């Protein structure tokens, strides 16, 4: 996955790195009965989740975006990195609960954007 920090390390200016699309597309088989510790960490910019119920966002830099496509036929738990939280639109940043999963509904496409090392926000498809 091409994260902003990797681009900066390669010499791309930080402002440019934050707006470049994230790298690869991957099919991910999530873990069953997942917890934050056991969930499969996402490694690509676009991830199509098939099977089971849990994935985890990677540690990232502000501006990094990870797209998750739930192709399982059931709700998938999307966990933040350890110590971080996922904020939901329509709620305040302060209401985001650290280390809690987001219930990513069936066949939904969600873009998770890192706003700080401890906060991810999401933009869900209609």
URRANOR-V939146 format. One line per field, one symbol per residue. phi: phi as a letter, one per 20 degrees, with the letter a starting at -180 (. if undefined). psi: psi as a letter, one per 40 degrees, with the letter a starting at -180 (. if undefined). A space follows every 50 residues. Layout:
phi->???
psi->???
//
This chain:
phi->.eegfffffeofggffffdfffgedceceffelfcgfdffffddfccdec mmbbccfefbdgofcddcdeddnbfdedeffgndcdedgndegfefefmd edeefgledceddfdbfdbddcceff
psi->hhiddddddeehidddddeiiibihihhhiiifiiddeihhheidhhhhh iaehihiihiiheihhhhhhfdeihihhiiiheiihihieiideehhiei ihghiheihhhhhhdieehiiihii.
//
